[in-house]
């Protein structure tokens, strides 16, 4: 098992993982997205490998607080392949994500998770990892 920064060779598996997260994504779409994400210094993508295969990812970005001093990190994508869940890999990947946030001087780390039924286990996982429900999110298509 190894956690490392994502590279362009990981794009096909990241597209697959986005699909498992509920966002159907082609390899070409992921390639375009990853090129833009990789060009942004405030973004960072981690992957976790098992026997050379990428089986999870954590997409992170830094932000600046309006309401207080300092920065925070937002987890904008977090997924472990269905076939590799309940093996401790998510814990390791989340811990590494938190380490990266601390290395950037972040005062906190946040994430949003959908309210779909299939996300209930993810919510329980985040709570078990010390995350707490704090706010209600809203979205609007433009």
N, C-alpha and C positions, 0 to 999 in steps of 0.2 A: 504494500500500500504506500502511495506517495501523494502528497499534496504539492501542487506547483502552480505557477502562473500559467494561464491558458495561452496557447499560441494558435496560429492559423491552421495547423495540422489537426486541431481539435474541433474545427467547425462542424464536420458531419455529425459527430457525437453530440455536440452542443445543440444542434438542430433537433436531433432525436430527443434529447432531454427536455427541450422546450415543449415538444409534443406531449411528453409525459406530464409536464406541468399544466397542460391544458391549452397550450398555445401552438397550434399546428404551424410548423415552420419548415420551409424548404432549406436545403443546404445553401442555395444561392441567396435566399433572404438572410440567413444567418451570416453568410460571408459579408454581405453589405453592412449589416448591423455591427458585426464584430470589427470591421475596418473602421467604422465611425467611432465605436466605443474605444478601440485601442488608441485612436488618435487623441482622445480626451485625457489629459493628465489627472483629472479628478476621478477617473474610473479605474477599476482593477477587477480582473476576473481570475478566480481560482478554480482549479479542477482537482478532482481526486481520482487517482488511478488504482486499479486492482489488476495485477498481472499485465500491465501495459495497456489496459483498456480504461478509457475515461468513463466513470460511472456516476459522476456527480459534479455539480458546479455551483459556485457562489459568485454572483455579480454584485459588485460593491461600488458605491460612489460616495464621495465626501461632499458635505454641504456646510454652509456657514449659518449659524443661528442668527435670527433676527432678534429673538427675545432674550438672549443672553450672550455672553462672550464665548468664543471658542467655536469648534467645529464638531460635527457629528458624522457618522457613517450610516448610510442607508443600504440595506440589503435589498436589491431590486429584483434579483432572481436567485432562488435557492431550490435545488432539486437533487435528489439521489434516485438513480434508476430503480424502478419497482423491484427488480430482481435482486437488489443489493440493500434494500431497506431492512431495518431491525438488526443490523450487524454492527452498529456503532460508528459507521462511516459518516453519518450526518452530524453526530456529536463532534467528531474530529474536524470535519469541514467547518462547522460553525465556530469551534474554538479557534481555528486558524484564521477565520474571518475576523473574529474579535481581536486576535493578536495583531492583525494588519491594521485594524481600526486604532488600537492603542499606539501602534508604531507611528501613526499619523498625528497623534496627539488628540484623538477624538474624546470628547467628554461622554459620549453615549453612542449606542448603535440602535437603529430602528428598522422595522420591516412591516410590510403590510401583507396580509394573507387573505385571500378571498373568502367569502362566506358560503361557498358551495359545500354541499354535503361531503364531497370527496376530500375536503380540506380539514375535516374534523381531526383526523389523526395528526396532521401537521400542526394544528393549533395546540394539541396536547403535548407534542414534542417541544414546541417553543416554550410553553409554560414550564415543562420539566427542565428546560435549559436556563430558567431564570428570567425569561421574558414575561412581561405582564401586559394585559390589555389596557390601553390608555386612552385611545381616541376612536372616533368614528370617522371613516373616510367617505368622501363623496367623489363622484366622477361624472363627467359630462363629455359626450362626443362633440367635437367641433368639426 
